[in-house]
Amino acid sequence: MTEPKFFITTAIDYPTSSPHLGHAYEKICADVIARFWRLKGARVHFSTGTDEHGLKIQRTAERMGKTPQQLVDEMSSQFRRMCEELGISYDDFIRTTEERHLAVVRELVGKLEEKGEIYRGRYEGFYCTECETYYSKEELVEGNCPVHGVRTEWVSEEGFFFRMSKYQERILEHLKRHPEFLQPESRRNEILRRLEAPLRDLCISRSGFSWGIPLPMEERYVLYVWVDALMNYLTTAGYPGPEFSRRWPPDLHLIGKDISWHHSVIWTSLLMALDLPLPRRIFVHGFITYRGEKLSKSKGITLDPLYFSRTYSPDALRYFLLREVSFGQDGSFSEEGLRTRLKEELIGTLGNLVHRVLTFTWNHFGGRVPEGAVDPQLEGEVASCAREVEKLLEEFRLHQALERVMMLAKAGNEYFQSKKPWEALKGRREEAAGCLFNCLNLVKALSVLLQPFLPFTSGKIAGMLKVEIRGWEQAKSFDLRPGHPIEKPQVLFRMVEPPVSPPPPLRAEDFERVDLRVAEVVEAERVPGSEKMLRLKLRLPEGMRTVMAGIGRSYTPEELVGRRVVLVANLEKKKILGVESEGMILAAGEREEGLSLIVPDRPVEPGTRVR
């Protein structure tokens, strides 16, 4: 029988700043689905990556004093690190600056030109650099981008166009005949409504900046970044090599709702023009919100996933997001909510069951599965749960699937409690053994069922049970046999102390009293007897200041001379190591060895006020 395949992609992220919790959520959801299909025996290809061209990348790099390549190299590595720390089991992390991708894009654009799908024309309209998207006047909200809420730029230029309008009827027909193509239904209906208006041809060229793929037909233009980005799916599938036919089409594109138009209309029309099969399904997940607002780099509303992963564990973060957010809908994040689920569900239900069962086995049965007969009712309940979870995952109902697994863990606790093996040990040892035999098999089933959701926890449970997780069917039967050894039990989750409460909000008038000024370091020297303290001479228009700064473990005196720093200029004078310090410079960081000075990102004269 032919091995089934499952090709799943996430959107590739735009790396102008560090990843936030919304990026993590999409990768976690895709990882659940990929891991599930691997357990089902499918040949899975799971791709993610970074979208590294475009005007916004170039402008961001210029502001930071870097080349665009330096910027994307640094930022892409942060997205890869996030994936690795969260246990994202991707098969390919694609970057659109890679030569393999550039070659594919050049070939495909050349094919579109040969087929007469590209023509020269003139474009006039509004452009948002945040989402690299063109909008008509009617689509703007009070003159702003409807997605990011920022001012758009009026663009008027000659360029090249893709004949997207000719595919409007085909796209409409496909959406109507294949309701599963775009889900949830609310997103499909939204696109259908937008397609009631005439579809315009797509301007695929940009001029006035250089950070992009040059158009083969005229290299003074670069390719519109969305055309470049969408073609990553063909690159990761191996186009045009032999692996491509074994992977294509994608079984699932998993994306956020702000890019549903790009995938369901622009991408679909490009594939139609190239005579390539369409993806089987596009699933649009919701946004992660914080205090009622969407996480957004452009608005400065971000939450660092690695902070929560490192503070509470990767699986605690994965669990909260998967349980809290109904897949396909928006969901709110709160650290208090994460802590509550960690305490009540991961520790109180799952961790409690595993610890009780394995510790009892270790202490009273020599660390081996005791003799016992299968409880057919319990085994049936476990098998039924596995089938239900399987169906829910096949339908991409992730939050409901995980909820059902946790119901089984709760049932396991109730079973253990009802059998009271600690009492049975006193005179009915075989009853206690039978209870533990069945509970150990239930825990083994949980290790399989949890593998897509909580891979680190699943691995710990499987390791303590000394079993290898090979496939989904292991969750449907009690196949741990008497005499099978287990490892010494370990705690799965630990409660984390709540973070220190932040100070009360600072009133605007209080902050306005702080006089922050840019100053130039003209002298720097170490203070004898101190590893961390440096004595700085800072230049301001009104004269020199001496400032003591505890940055000596992060900076040498030589690398500070000539730098512009931010000085708290009206701080009360204070003697430090016998030297009067006339202010304080600002730096970021938790550890003395890793501090980073707060500095202007472009030339600023000493004395300039920081606002």
C-alpha positions in Angstrom: 0.0 0.0 0.0 1.3 3.5 -0.9 2.5 5.5 2.1 0.2 8.5 2.6 1.7 11.9 2.5 0.8 15.1 4.4 2.3 18.4 3.4 1.7 21.3 5.8 3.0 24.8 5.8 2.8 27.8 8.0 3.1 31.4 6.7 6.7 32.5 6.6 7.3 35.4 9.0 8.5 38.9 8.2 11.7 39.3 10.3 11.8 43.0 11.0 11.8 42.4 14.8 11.8 39.5 17.3 9.0 36.9 17.2 6.0 37.4 19.4 3.4 35.0 20.8 1.2 35.2 17.7 4.1 33.7 15.6 4.6 31.0 18.2 0.9 30.1 18.3 0.8 29.4 14.5 3.9 27.2 14.7 2.6 25.3 17.7 -0.8 24.5 16.0 1.0 23.4 12.8 3.3 21.3 14.9 0.4 19.5 16.5 -1.0 18.6 13.2 2.4 17.5 11.7 3.2 15.3 14.7 -0.3 13.7 14.6 0.1 12.7 11.0 3.5 11.3 11.6 2.1 9.1 14.3 -0.5 8.0 11.8 2.3 6.8 9.5 2.1 9.6 6.9 5.2 10.9 5.1 5.0 14.4 6.5 6.7 17.5 5.1 6.3 20.5 7.5 7.7 23.8 6.4 8.0 27.2 8.0 10.6 30.0 7.6 11.1 33.8 7.0 10.1 36.2 4.3 13.2 38.4 3.9 12.7 40.8 1.0 10.8 44.1 0.6 10.8 47.8 1.3 10.1 47.5 5.0 13.2 45.2 5.5 15.4 47.7 3.7 14.1 50.7 5.7 14.4 48.9 9.0 18.0 47.9 8.2 18.8 51.5 7.2 17.5 52.8 10.5 19.6 50.2 12.4 22.7 51.0 10.5 22.9 47.5 9.0 22.6 45.9 5.5 19.3 44.2 4.8 21.2 40.8 4.7 22.7 41.4 8.1 19.3 42.3 9.5 17.5 39.2 8.1 20.4 36.9 9.1 20.1 38.1 12.7 16.3 38.1 12.9 15.8 34.8 11.0 18.0 33.1 13.6 15.7 34.3 16.3 12.7 32.7 14.6 14.6 29.5 14.2 15.6 29.5 17.9 12.0 30.1 18.9 10.9 27.0 16.9 13.6 24.9 18.4 12.9 25.9 22.0 9.1 25.3 21.6 9.7 21.9 20.0 8.5 22.8 16.5 9.3 19.7 14.4 9.6 21.4 11.0 11.2 19.5 8.2 12.3 22.6 6.3 13.0 26.2 7.5 13.0 28.2 4.3 14.5 31.6 3.9 13.5 33.6 0.8 17.0 34.9 0.4 18.3 31.4 -0.2 19.6 30.7 -3.7 17.3 27.7 -4.1 14.3 30.0 -3.7 15.7 32.7 -6.0 16.2 30.2 -8.7 12.6 28.9 -8.4 11.1 32.4 -8.4 13.1 33.4 -11.5 11.9 30.3 -13.4 8.3 30.7 -12.4 8.2 34.5 -13.2 9.8 33.6 -16.6 7.0 31.0 -17.2 4.3 33.5 -16.4 5.8 36.0 -18.9 6.1 33.3 -21.6 2.4 32.4 -21.1 1.4 36.0 -21.6 0.3 36.5 -18.0 2.5 39.5 -17.4 2.2 42.9 -19.1 3.6 46.4 -18.7 1.3 49.1 -17.3 1.0 51.9 -14.8 0.0 51.6 -11.1 -1.5 54.3 -8.9 -2.8 53.5 -5.5 -2.1 53.3 -1.7 0.6 51.0 -0.4 1.2 49.8 3.2 4.8 49.0 3.9 3.8 47.1 7.1 2.0 44.4 5.2 3.6 45.2 1.8 0.1 45.3 0.3 -1.7 47.6 -2.1 -5.1 49.0 -1.2 -7.8 51.0 -3.0 -9.2 54.2 -1.5 -12.4 52.3 -0.6 -10.5 49.7 1.4 -8.7 52.2 3.7 -10.0 53.0 7.1 -9.9 56.7 7.7 -7.0 56.8 5.2 -5.1 54.1 7.1 -4.2 50.5 6.3 -7.2 48.3 7.3 -4.9 45.8 8.9 -2.2 47.8 10.7 -3.9 51.1 11.2 -0.9 53.1 9.9 -0.7 55.7 7.1 -0.3 54.3 3.6 1.8 55.8 0.9 0.5 57.0 -2.4 2.4 55.1 -5.1 2.4 56.1 -8.8 4.8 54.2 -11.1 5.1 52.3 -14.3 5.6 48.6 -13.8 4.6 45.1 -14.6 1.2 43.5 -13.9 -0.1 39.9 -13.5 -3.4 39.2 -15.2 -5.1 38.3 -11.9 -8.5 39.5 -13.0 -9.0 36.8 -15.6 -9.1 34.2 -12.8 -11.9 35.8 -10.8 -14.6 33.5 -12.0 -12.5 30.4 -11.6 -11.6 31.3 -8.0 -15.2 32.0 -7.2 -16.3 28.7 -8.7 -13.6 26.8 -6.7 -14.6 28.5 -3.4 -18.3 27.6 -4.0 -17.7 24.0 -5.2 -15.1 23.2 -2.5 -16.2 24.7 0.8 -13.4 22.8 2.6 -10.8 24.8 0.5 -11.0 27.8 2.8 -11.9 27.4 6.4 -13.4 28.4 8.8 -16.6 29.3 6.9 -16.6 32.9 8.2 -13.3 33.5 6.3 -14.6 31.8 3.2 -17.7 34.1 3.3 -15.5 37.1 3.8 -13.5 36.3 0.6 -16.6 35.6 -1.3 -18.0 39.0 -0.4 -14.8 40.7 -1.5 -14.9 38.9 -4.8 -18.3 40.4 -5.5 -16.4 43.5 -6.7 -14.3 43.3 -9.9 -10.9 41.8 -9.3 -8.0 44.1 -10.4 -4.8 42.9 -12.0 -1.9 42.7 -9.6 1.1 45.0 -9.9 4.1 42.6 -9.4 6.9 45.1 -9.7 8.3 47.8 -7.4 10.9 50.5 -8.0 12.7 53.0 -5.8 14.5 50.4 -3.7 16.7 47.4 -4.3 16.1 44.8 -1.6 14.2 42.2 -3.6 14.5 39.7 -6.4 15.2 41.6 -9.7 12.5 41.0 -12.4 13.9 38.9 -15.1 12.3 41.0 -17.9 13.7 44.3 -16.5 16.1 44.2 -13.6 15.7 47.8 -12.5 12.5 46.6 -10.9 12.2 44.1 -8.0 9.5 41.6 -7.7 6.5 42.4 -5.4 7.4 40.8 -2.1 4.1 38.8 -1.8 4.7 37.0 -5.1 8.2 36.2 -4.0 6.9 35.0 -0.5 4.0 32.9 -1.7 6.3 30.9 -4.1 8.2 29.6 -1.0 5.7 26.8 -0.9 6.9 25.6 -4.3 10.5 25.9 -3.3 10.1 23.9 -0.1 8.2 21.2 -2.0 11.2 20.7 -4.2 10.1 22.4 -7.4 10.9 21.4 -10.1 12.7 18.3 -8.9 11.5 14.7 -8.5 10.4 15.2 -4.9 7.9 17.9 -6.0 5.4 15.5 -7.5 5.5 13.4 -4.4 4.7 16.4 -2.1 2.5 18.7 -4.1 -0.2 19.9 -3.5 -0.1 21.1 0.1 -2.6 19.3 2.3 -2.8 22.4 4.5 -1.7 26.0 4.4 -2.1 27.3 8.0 -2.2 31.2 8.1 -3.4 34.2 10.0 -6.6 36.0 9.0 -4.7 39.1 7.9 -3.3 37.3 5.0 -6.3 35.2 3.9 -6.8 37.3 0.7 -3.2 36.8 -0.3 -3.5 33.1 -0.1 -7.0 32.4 -1.3 -6.9 34.9 -4.2 -3.4 36.0 -5.2 -1.8 32.6 -4.6 -4.7 30.7 -6.1 -4.6 32.8 -9.3 -0.8 32.4 -9.6 -1.2 28.6 -9.3 -4.0 28.6 -11.9 -1.8 30.6 -14.3 1.0 28.2 -13.8 -1.3 25.2 -14.3 -0.4 23.8 -10.9 -2.8 22.0 -8.5 -4.3 24.1 -5.8 -3.7 23.4 -2.1 -6.3 21.1 -0.7 -7.1 23.3 2.3 -6.3 26.8 3.7 -7.1 27.1 7.3 -7.2 30.6 8.8 -6.5 30.8 12.5 -7.4 33.8 14.7 -5.2 36.3 16.5 -3.7 36.2 20.0 -4.9 39.3 21.8 -3.6 40.9 24.9 -5.8 43.2 27.0 -8.2 43.4 24.0 -5.7 44.2 21.3 -4.1 42.1 18.6 -0.4 41.4 19.0 1.4 43.6 16.5 5.0 44.5 15.9 3.9 47.7 14.1 1.9 48.8 17.2 4.5 47.7 19.7 2.1 45.1 21.3 4.3 42.1 21.6 4.8 39.2 24.1 8.0 37.2 24.0 7.2 33.5 23.7 10.6 32.5 25.0 10.1 34.4 28.3 7.0 32.3 29.0 8.6 29.1 27.7 11.7 29.5 29.8 9.7 30.6 32.9 6.9 28.0 32.8 8.3 25.4 30.3 7.7 25.0 26.6 4.8 22.5 27.1 3.1 24.8 29.7 3.0 27.5 27.1 1.9 25.1 24.3 -0.8 23.7 26.5 -2.2 27.1 27.5 -2.4 28.4 23.9 -4.0 25.2 22.6 -6.5 24.9 25.4 -7.4 28.6 25.7 -7.9 29.4 22.0 -10.6 27.8 20.0 -8.8 27.0 16.7 -10.0 29.4 14.1 -11.1 32.1 16.6 -9.3 34.9 18.4 -8.0 34.1 21.8 -6.8 36.2 24.8 -3.5 35.6 26.5 -2.9 36.3 30.2 0.0 35.1 32.3 -2.4 34.6 35.2 -4.5 32.3 33.0 -1.4 30.3 32.0 -0.5 29.9 35.7 -4.0 28.8 36.5 -4.0 26.1 33.8 -0.5 25.0 34.9 -1.6 24.6 38.5 -5.1 23.1 38.1 -4.7 21.0 34.9 -1.1 20.2 34.1 0.0 19.7 37.8 -3.4 18.9 39.4 -4.7 16.5 36.8 -2.1 15.2 34.5 1.0 15.5 36.7 -0.9 14.1 39.7 -2.1 11.0 37.9 1.3 10.2 36.4 3.2 10.8 39.7 0.7 8.8 41.8 0.7 5.8 39.5 4.4 5.6 38.8 5.4 6.4 42.4 3.1 3.7 43.8 4.5 1.2 41.3 8.1 2.1 42.1 7.5 2.0 45.9 5.3 -1.1 46.2 5.9 -3.3 43.1 9.7 -3.0 42.7 9.4 -0.6 39.7 7.8 -3.2 37.4 4.3 -3.5 35.9 2.5 -5.8 38.4 0.4 -8.8 37.4 -3.1 -8.0 36.5 -6.0 -8.5 34.1 -7.1 -5.9 31.6 -10.2 -4.0 32.8 -12.2 -4.2 29.5 -14.3 -1.2 30.5 -11.3 1.0 31.1 -9.5 -0.2 28.0 -12.6 0.5 26.0 -12.8 4.0 27.3 -9.2 4.6 26.4 -9.7 3.2 22.9 -12.8 5.3 22.5 -10.9 8.4 23.6 -8.1 7.7 21.1 -10.7 7.4 18.2 -12.4 10.6 19.2 -9.2 12.5 19.4 -8.1 11.1 16.1 -11.3 12.4 14.4 -11.0 15.8 16.1 -7.4 16.2 14.9 -8.3 15.1 11.4 -10.9 17.9 11.5 -8.4 20.4 12.9 -10.4 20.8 16.1 -7.2 21.1 18.2 -8.6 22.7 21.4 -11.4 20.1 21.6 -8.9 17.2 20.9 -6.7 18.3 23.8 -9.7 18.8 26.1 -10.7 15.2 25.4 -7.2 13.9 26.2 -7.4 15.8 29.6 -10.8 14.3 30.3 -9.1 10.9 30.0 -6.4 12.0 32.5 -9.2 13.1 34.9 -10.9 9.7 34.4 -7.6 8.0 35.3 -7.4 9.9 38.5 -11.0 8.9 39.4 -10.3 5.3 38.6 -7.2 5.2 40.8 -9.0 6.9 43.6 -12.0 4.6 43.4 -9.8 1.5 43.6 -7.9 2.7 46.6 -4.8 0.6 46.0 -3.2 1.9 49.2 -5.9 0.2 51.2 -5.9 -2.9 49.1 -2.2 -3.4 49.8 -3.1 -4.4 53.4 -4.8 -7.6 52.5 -5.9 -7.7 48.9 -2.6 -7.1 47.1 -3.8 -8.6 43.8 -6.5 -5.9 43.7 -3.9 -3.2 44.1 -1.8 -4.9 41.4 -4.7 -5.0 39.0 -5.4 -1.3 39.6 -1.8 -0.4 38.9 -1.6 -2.6 35.8 -4.5 -0.8 34.2 -3.5 2.6 35.3 0.0 2.2 33.9 -1.5 1.2 30.6 -3.7 4.3 30.7 -0.7 6.5 31.4 1.1 4.8 28.4 -1.9 5.7 26.2 -1.7 9.3 27.5 1.9 9.5 26.5 0.9 8.7 22.9 -2.2 10.9 22.8 -0.2 13.9 24.3 2.7 13.6 21.9 1.4 16.0 19.3 0.4 18.6 21.9 3.1 18.3 24.6 6.1 16.6 23.0 8.5 17.2 25.9 6.0 15.9 28.5 5.1 12.9 26.3 8.8 12.1 26.0 9.2 12.3 29.8 6.3 9.9 30.4 7.4 7.5 27.7 10.9 7.6 29.1 9.7 6.8 32.7 7.6 3.9 31.3 10.6 2.8 29.1 8.4 2.6 26.0 9.1 3.9 22.5 6.2 5.8 20.9 6.0 4.4 17.4 2.4 5.2 16.2 -1.1 6.3 17.0 -2.5 2.8 17.4 -0.4 2.3 20.6 -3.0 4.5 22.3 -5.8 2.1 21.7 -4.7 -1.0 23.5 -3.3 -2.0 26.9 0.0 -3.6 25.8 2.3 -3.1 28.7 2.9 -6.5 30.1 3.5 -7.7 33.7 7.2 -7.5 34.6 7.9 -4.5 32.3 10.3 -2.2 34.2 9.9 1.5 34.7 12.3 4.3 35.5 12.3 6.2 38.8 9.4 8.7 38.6 10.1 12.4 38.0 7.9 15.4 38.5 6.4 16.5 35.2 5.6 20.1 36.0 6.5 22.5 38.8 4.6 25.6 40.0 6.5 28.8 39.3 6.3 31.6 41.8 4.3 34.6 40.5 6.4 37.4 39.0 7.1 40.4 41.3 4.2 42.8 41.0 5.1 45.8 38.9 5.3 49.2 40.5 2.2 51.4 40.3 1.7 53.3 37.0 3.9 56.3 36.5 1.9 59.5 36.0 2.7 61.5 32.9 3.6 64.6 34.9 6.1 62.5 36.9 7.8 61.2 33.8 8.0 64.7 32.3 10.2 65.7 35.2 12.9 63.2 34.1 15.4 65.1 31.9 16.8 62.6 29.4 19.6 63.9 27.1 21.9 62.5 24.5 25.5 62.8 25.6 28.9 61.9 24.0 31.4 59.8 25.8 34.8 61.6 25.5 36.7 59.6 28.2 36.3 56.3 29.9 38.4 54.4 32.5 38.0 51.6 34.9 37.7 52.4 38.6 40.5 50.7 40.6 39.2 47.8 42.7 36.0 47.3 40.8 35.3 45.0 37.9 32.1 46.5 36.9 32.4 50.3 37.5 33.6 52.7 34.9 34.2 56.4 35.2 32.9 58.3 32.2 33.4 61.9 31.0 30.3 62.9 29.0 30.0 66.0 26.8 26.9 68.2 26.8 26.6 71.7 25.3 26.8 73.3 28.7 30.0 71.4 29.7 31.4 68.1 30.9 29.7 65.6 33.3 31.4 62.8 35.3 29.2 59.8 35.5 29.8 56.4 37.2 28.4 53.5 35.3 28.3 49.8 36.3 28.8 48.5 32.8 32.4 47.3 33.0 31.5 43.6 32.6 29.7 44.4 29.3 31.9 47.1 27.8 35.6 48.0 27.7 36.5 51.7 28.2 38.0 51.8 24.7 34.8 50.8 22.9 32.8 53.5 24.7 34.8 56.6 23.7 33.0 58.5 20.9 29.6 56.8 21.5 26.4 58.7 22.0 24.5 57.5 25.1 21.3 58.5 26.9 21.8 60.4 30.2 19.4 61.1 33.0 20.7 64.6 33.3 18.7 65.9 36.3 19.4 63.0 38.7 20.6 64.0 42.2 24.4 63.8 42.5 25.7 60.8 44.4 29.1 59.6 45.6 30.0 56.2 44.2 33.4 54.6 45.3 34.5 58.1 46.4 33.6 59.8 43.0 30.7 62.2 42.6 28.4 60.9 39.9 26.5 63.6 38.0 23.8 61.5 36.4 23.1 58.0 35.1 23.2 56.4 31.6 20.6 54.0 30.4 21.2 50.4 29.5 19.0 47.3 29.0 19.6 43.8 30.5 19.1 41.6 33.5 22.7 40.5 34.0 25.8 42.6 34.4 27.6 40.6 31.7 25.0 41.2 29.0 24.0 44.8 29.2 23.2 46.8 26.1 23.4 50.6 26.1 20.4 52.6 25.0 21.7 54.6 22.0 20.2 56.7 19.2 19.9 54.7 15.9 21.0 57.7 13.8 23.4 60.7 14.4 22.1 63.0 17.1 23.9 66.0 18.6 24.9 65.9 22.3 22.3 67.8 24.4 19.3 66.6 22.3 16.4 65.8 24.5 15.0 62.3 24.5 11.2 62.3 24.3 
